[in-house]
Amino acid sequence: MNLGIVILNWNGESLLKNFFPSIVKFTSEQHNLYLIDNGSSDNSVAFIERNYKRVKVIKLDKNYGYAKGYNLGLKEIKEEIICLLNNDVEVTENWTDNILKQFKSEPNTAVIQPKLKNYYNKSMFDYSGGAGGFLDKYGYPYCRGRIYNKIEQDNNQYDEISDIFWASGACFFIRTDIFKKLNGFDELFWAHFEEIDLCWRIQNYGYKIRFNHTSVVYHANGATLSHENPNKTFLNYRNKLFTITKNSKNNLFFLLIEKFFIDMITSIYILFSKGTEHHMAIIKAYSSFYKHINMLIEFRKNQSRKIKHYKIRTIIFKYLALKS
């Protein structure tokens, strides 16, 4: 199977200098490397073109965000399998081999995530993906290896190939034909949660999202957009609303009412823990959501919603049992 490794970049010269050496070192030359540059104003493109001749650079005219940036750049990429890789990820030896074998043996698998660990503390799972993601009723994501803000040490407790609900966009292997069949990421999202929305849609079409523990990568979480940035809070809260409105099988009216009260309580906590800017980011997220709600409901009407989220209590009970 032919594979294309695709890195989306915007003003990430320092990240490319730090993380690209491992990508080149541990990726077989039979696989193509691509850099989609989102209109960087730094020397990212010049650095890659000067130091890595095997990398094919796709230059976009401005920053289109994660979702549209990938959608535009991937139009030029023809490999059967693509790996969407953050520019803040360090890969390891043979990181692609078993993933490709799994795609060959599992024709109904559309997406595979490797084990995602923390770059700064390599014995711990990474916040953004761990050993594969799941979703609760209200759109709050969690992972094996990370429940809410509690991150686990990797003691091989999740070392099995298994079904998951969503794969992290930090390292996201997908069949190219399925990505294009579903029109890629929803560009309305800009960044954050677009991979969860896509994974949900993929499952509605009958394909699987899988985790493979034999491939390990390390993610410098927050290097691209810090958790301290209010814009990240805005995108996370707004895009959760987008995702559950489009895809949830629950009664939407009652679900949104319940979620509103939960998010407002959360916003008060955030007001005192993170400050006014983050609190207002949640308010702005709701304002943006209501501006788009008619469009989202129209999508919902035309979307086959077969797959349900994982319930909160299921994963929490399993987590407590594991820790006891």
SVG drawing of the C-alpha trace seen along z (x, -y; Angstrom):
<svg xmlns="http://www.w3.org/2000/svg" viewBox="-36 -39 56 49">
<polyline fill="none" stroke="black" stroke-width="0.4" points="0.0,0.0 1.3,-3.4 1.4,-6.0 1.7,-9.8 2.8,-11.5 1.2,-15.0 2.2,-17.7 0.1,-20.9 2.2,-23.9 1.6,-27.6 4.6,-29.6 6.1,-26.5 9.7,-26.8 11.0,-26.1 8.7,-23.0 9.8,-21.7 13.5,-22.1 12.8,-20.1 10.5,-17.3 11.2,-16.8 14.5,-14.9 12.6,-12.0 10.0,-11.9 12.7,-11.7 14.8,-9.3 12.1,-6.8 9.9,-7.0 10.9,-4.7 11.8,-6.4 9.1,-4.4 6.6,-6.7 6.2,-10.3 6.5,-13.2 4.4,-16.4 4.3,-19.7 1.1,-21.8 2.0,-25.3 -0.9,-27.5 0.5,-30.8 3.4,-31.0 5.1,-34.4 8.2,-32.8 10.9,-30.8 9.1,-27.4 9.0,-26.7 12.6,-27.9 13.8,-25.7 12.2,-22.5 13.2,-23.2 16.8,-23.8 17.2,-20.8 14.7,-18.1 14.7,-17.6 12.4,-14.5 9.6,-16.6 7.0,-17.9 5.8,-21.4 2.2,-22.4 1.9,-26.2 -1.4,-27.8 -1.9,-31.5 -3.1,-32.1 -3.9,-30.4 -7.1,-28.4 -7.0,-26.6 -6.7,-22.9 -9.8,-21.7 -9.8,-23.7 -6.0,-23.7 -5.9,-19.9 -8.9,-19.8 -7.2,-22.0 -3.8,-20.5 -5.0,-16.9 -6.6,-17.5 -3.1,-17.1 -2.2,-13.9 -3.0,-10.5 -1.6,-7.9 -4.0,-5.1 -3.4,-5.9 -2.5,-9.3 -1.2,-10.1 -2.2,-13.6 0.6,-14.4 1.0,-17.5 4.3,-19.5 4.8,-19.0 5.0,-15.1 8.1,-13.0 7.8,-9.5 9.7,-6.3 11.2,-3.4 8.8,-1.4 6.0,-3.7 4.1,-3.1 4.8,0.6 2.1,2.3 -0.4,-0.4 -0.2,0.4 -0.4,4.2 -3.6,3.5 -5.2,1.6 -4.4,4.5 -5.9,7.1 -9.0,4.9 -10.7,3.6 -13.5,2.1 -11.2,0.0 -11.1,-3.6 -8.9,-5.3 -6.1,-4.1 -4.5,-6.0 -1.1,-4.9 -0.4,-5.1 0.0,-8.8 2.3,-9.7 3.6,-12.9 6.7,-14.3 7.8,-16.1 7.2,-13.0 7.5,-9.9 6.2,-7.5 2.8,-9.3 0.0,-9.2 -0.7,-12.4 -3.8,-14.5 -5.0,-14.8 -5.2,-11.1 -3.8,-8.6 -4.8,-5.1 -7.8,-6.2 -10.7,-8.5 -14.4,-8.2 -17.2,-10.7 -19.8,-11.3 -23.4,-12.3 -22.7,-16.1 -19.8,-16.0 -17.0,-16.0 -14.1,-13.9 -11.9,-11.6 -9.3,-8.9 -8.0,-5.7 -5.1,-7.1 -6.8,-10.4 -10.2,-11.0 -11.0,-14.7 -7.7,-16.2 -6.4,-13.1 -3.6,-11.6 -2.3,-8.0 1.2,-6.6 1.6,-4.0 1.9,-0.6 0.9,1.3 -2.7,1.4 -4.2,0.6 -1.8,2.7 -4.3,4.3 -5.6,3.5 -9.2,2.3 -12.1,0.2 -12.3,-3.4 -14.7,-6.2 -12.3,-8.9 -8.7,-9.2 -6.5,-12.1 -5.8,-14.6 -2.2,-14.8 -1.5,-11.5 -4.4,-10.3 -4.1,-7.5 -7.0,-7.4 -7.9,-5.8 -7.8,-8.6 -10.9,-7.5 -13.0,-7.6 -11.7,-11.0 -12.7,-12.3 -16.0,-10.4 -17.1,-12.2 -15.8,-15.6 -13.0,-15.6 -13.2,-17.8 -16.1,-20.2 -14.5,-23.5 -16.9,-25.3 -14.9,-24.0 -11.7,-25.8 -9.7,-23.8 -10.4,-21.4 -13.0,-18.6 -13.1,-18.3 -11.5,-14.9 -14.1,-13.7 -16.9,-14.9 -15.3,-13.1 -14.8,-9.9 -18.5,-10.0 -19.6,-10.4 -17.3,-7.6 -18.9,-5.2 -22.3,-6.2 -21.2,-4.9 -20.3,-1.6 -16.5,-1.8 -14.4,-1.3 -12.0,-3.6 -9.2,-1.6 -6.3,-1.9 -2.9,-0.2 -0.6,-0.1 2.4,1.2 3.0,-2.2 4.2,-4.9 4.5,-8.6 5.2,-11.5 3.1,-14.7 4.2,-18.1 0.6,-19.0 -0.2,-22.6 2.8,-23.6 0.7,-24.7 -2.1,-26.4 -1.8,-26.7 -4.5,-25.7 -4.1,-29.2 -5.3,-30.8 -9.0,-31.8 -9.4,-31.1 -8.8,-27.4 -11.6,-27.6 -13.9,-29.2 -13.2,-26.6 -13.5,-23.6 -16.9,-24.7 -18.4,-25.8 -17.2,-22.8 -18.6,-20.4 -22.0,-22.0 -21.5,-21.7 -20.6,-18.0 -23.5,-16.8 -26.0,-18.8 -24.9,-17.2 -24.5,-13.7 -26.2,-12.8 -29.1,-10.3 -30.5,-11.9 -33.5,-14.2 -31.7,-17.4 -33.9,-19.9 -33.5,-18.3 -29.8,-17.5 -29.0,-21.1 -30.9,-22.4 -29.0,-19.9 -25.7,-20.9 -26.4,-24.6 -26.7,-24.3 -23.7,-22.1 -21.6,-24.5 -22.8,-27.6 -21.8,-26.0 -18.5,-25.1 -18.0,-28.7 -18.4,-30.0 -15.7,-27.7 -13.5,-28.8 -14.2,-32.4 -12.5,-32.0 -9.8,-29.5 -8.8,-30.9 -10.2,-34.4 -12.7,-36.6 -11.3,-36.0 -11.9,-32.2 -15.3,-32.7 -16.3,-35.1 -14.9,-32.6 -17.7,-30.2 -20.4,-32.8 -19.0,-33.7 -19.0,-30.0 -22.7,-29.8 -23.4,-33.0 -21.5,-31.6 -23.3,-28.2 -26.8,-29.8 -25.8,-31.8 -25.1,-28.5 -27.8,-26.3 -30.2,-26.2 -27.4,-25.0 -26.4,-22.3 -30.0,-21.1 -30.3,-20.9 -27.2,-18.7 -28.6,-16.6 -31.8,-16.0 -29.9,-14.7 -27.4,-12.6 -27.8,-9.0 -27.2,-8.9 -26.6,-5.2 -23.8,-5.4 -24.3,-6.6 -21.7,-8.2 -20.3,-6.2 -22.1,-7.0 -20.3,-8.8 -20.9,-6.2 -19.5,-3.3 -16.0,-4.7 -15.9,-6.2 -16.8,-2.9 -14.2,-1.1 -11.7,-3.8 -12.5,-3.5 -12.3,0.3 -8.9,0.1 -7.5,-2.2 -8.9,-0.2"/>
</svg>
